């Protein structure tokens, strides 16, 4: 193999492909250069001129840039299987994702992990999985699965993981929880998850060996974490949008500590704007240079995660690259391992359909009735206030129930009958309810409505596979089945997109501000590691005080 | 261990040391910050305030900076054993070196490697060895040892090497020499050595998996190599001095591709100025910022060589650091693994004396006589011209022998009697000769003089251990024995320094421009991988044409 590459670079052997006359992004010198890119055996062998190849791609007036790397994503949040997910991100320039199968693992444990590895095979997207470090994400959860330190060690050696995924249990880290410390002692690379953590607590957390954070929301927070040695994954997903704030922290000198990620992004948003491509454009619109943005999308994540031979257009690098117009509006070609995998936005590969028997029919709920969702408002009771474009919630004490909706979380793994309830502010629902089997991170059923009858019908209608259900005046008006763990559809992405469109339209029937972001907000209402107040099947949880209220 | 660090960071357990009120270099944000540095169990656990410790170091008005890493060095060139070398570099702020035991390995093979590992044990200098990739350095050599691909594989698994050292045989790489390719196929990290290599040949060389280069002599050469994915080790040693030229290539964006190294530096120069400390000061005097220079001396080499936990002052990093005044003129304290190893320039540790039986008495020469060194000048014959501060030589054709000296290379490993001879320009010798058993890379005897009698006496006087010998008018006027492989003295560094001083003084007796740089120049006269014309025991070699003349 080495000999072959050298022969091609020396011009002794014909190359497979030449991308000719393009303007190539030199990630190392942070500039664009004129050069032909010579490819052989899936690798870039030379930048230069005067070469011959079996195939020539004309890149006159076009950019040739390394394809993108998403530094942290939960594929489940797209509602697609990994195989179908590849078909919507590759045409938008992504060829590698660092994926955390946290959601399906909370539902199904190792069965979910195994499915995710299998589904990603056979598509030209490099899915580098991190092993979820927090299943359940806190000791306060009723999830479908538990992965302790012993099982962590076993799974790390059994599967080809890149490391341990987001260590959300920062309280466990800084208080030396023995199971957490044992996980950190495996020597694996560990991703962080430490919103607002600062000063001595931040130092203690980093002493656990944690190397990244994707939860920064201010530039000051990012700068402190960088100073203490962390890499910052700048997130722009459907729910959480941090680019505008965080790029204020970027300097020419700390640029190499930043990478883009999406964390959680919905199918419709991906199809519309892409994932990392959207991060790049958003960052540029907020004032970052094109070169800086491309750096954060390519070589930086490759270096942070030690992905050898990725993220650059240089000899001996993998031929993962994009030929695009200079506005980045049209990605003409995407190449993976030297093969064209997308042309003018259309994927040129097929996924492989695999059995979902082991990962479907996962919903087990004790029969509900309207009275399960009754909740009386009393003055002085804590209420969850949601905030635009953020996963952070606030604890408020409104003086009346005006404009509040009811939300509830129904345990769905072991049919325990546990239901937590609370009022929620800033999501308006009228004459209806929405229920879904997506609810980070334990993925119990989250339901939102203005009356107990519709809420009960919505939960009931999710069936044994689960999904998303909208009820209006006693009738189901839209339903998307999510056969895989109650989290992902097993259908082709175009069908899922159509179902999703219907869901979003029908949300408007019961909510005047209705949009897909309501679904994303619902998904995170029960995530007790994000401040300030959350709800799960055991009731309201005060994240700051780290206890149930 | 992790638990202990976290306890200290949280303030629950007393720290070992606090470095208080210093100005700390934040390598990640490229700035200085005010913070106490908290150390426990040899690691930095926190930057902050309000901590307590068993020992407090006052750093008011002082810098606290990560200690330095020399990215590429041949310890042998200092004339000291690794154990003694540690005593002169640690007080100058170096606590880690990436060392290539190329010289001793060319003389002694595995015996030399084993000795170098042993000698470095027991001193607080982290010596990370690279396995020499080119022993002999070209097929044209008569060295004392041969390491082929099979032995390379064996040694890589037997010893704890960081990778393969400088791949000097670029001709072998780009022409797919099978033994070279097999070495490159081991998957090890490979250092490069590719002076003036450019364009397609450079790309082919990099396809061999070669990741660094320390032979750049112009900024343009550095920029091209960076563009093609290489890391540039900016060298400032006794013979080769590249900082002034190469820092012109440094930008805020490619800064992370540069590190400092010394390659070959003589004991006297190290004691006077240090190694990497000198690089930093020289670079600053040439216009680089202090922050850039410190970055190239610390975090950059750590990242290039994947030295985990090194190169920064941040939680979970190894407590290798320097407390110094803000001029960098006085390194008050050097800490290694959290322990003070040097105070105000004096090492606070002892080396360990080990047996040199396996590595001494290495010189085997066929008896020489004056007529072996007779050489007649004829017009049109090629002559070696040396250049100031460079290892590069030029092929010239002077019209007379005026100002020329005679040089010769005498095979010394197998007593074959091979002697190569040539005239040399720009080194003046009068009524005397210098001979030494140091001659890169095969380390045959190099001798320089203006008359055959003194040359013969000088070679003869080197003895079975070898060393450096100066003869004037038929008498030995100075001699330094180099018991270890004919390359290094086994004596304490102060004694070696005194002997070296005597040698340098006596050089002036036979050469009006005499200085230690004559010794370094002599050492490289036979290194046939550096352009343009070299001499070894088989005669004059044209490096450009890659053949004997």
Interface residues (C-beta under 8 A of the other chain):
Chain A: X2 X3 X5 X6 X7 X9 X10 X11 X26 X28 X29 X30 X33 X38 X43 X45 X46 X47 X48 X50 X173 X174 X176 X181 X184 X185 X199 X200 X201 X203 X204 X206 X207 X208 X209 X223 X226 X227 X228 X229 X251 X252 X253 X254 X255 X256 X257 X291 X295 X303 X306 X312 X314 X315 X316 X317
Chain B: X2 X3 X5 X6 X7 X9 X10 X11 X26 X28 X29 X30 X33 X38 X43 X45 X46 X47 X48 X50 X173 X174 X176 X181 X184 X185 X199 X200 X201 X202 X203 X204 X206 X207 X208 X209 X223 X226 X227 X228 X229 X251 X252 X253 X254 X255 X256 X257 X291 X295 X303 X306 X312 X314 X315 X316 X317
